[in-house]
């Protein structure tokens, strides 16, 4: 939102640029989703690296495998 000098606010909308085609993108997402189902911490490790999300996923997986799966899927799906 920017001012245009006449007391009114104008809203400028940015047009998103088209995404480039990456042939392996869907395959890597499929592999990460399968990892999230069977080995949730490994899926988070591949996606985010070693950090807070990885340690949180290990804790969630120990507390319950379903919570670890949901967290891993959330981490994978939130990436652009």
C-alpha positions, 0 to 999 in steps of 0.5 A: 500500500502506497500513498499517491499524494491525493489522500488515498492509498493505492494498492499495487499488486505484484505479478508472480513470475512464472516458475521454471520447469524442473524435471526432477522436482516432482520425483524428489517431492514424491521420495520425500513424502514416502520418507515422511510416511516411513521414516519421518526424521529422515524426511525432515533431515533431507528437507531442512538439515540438522536443526530445531525442526529435525530434533522436534521431529525426532521427539514427535516420532518418539511420542507417536509415529503419526505426529512425526509423520504429520510434522514431516509432511507439513515441513515438506509441503510448506516449502515452495 
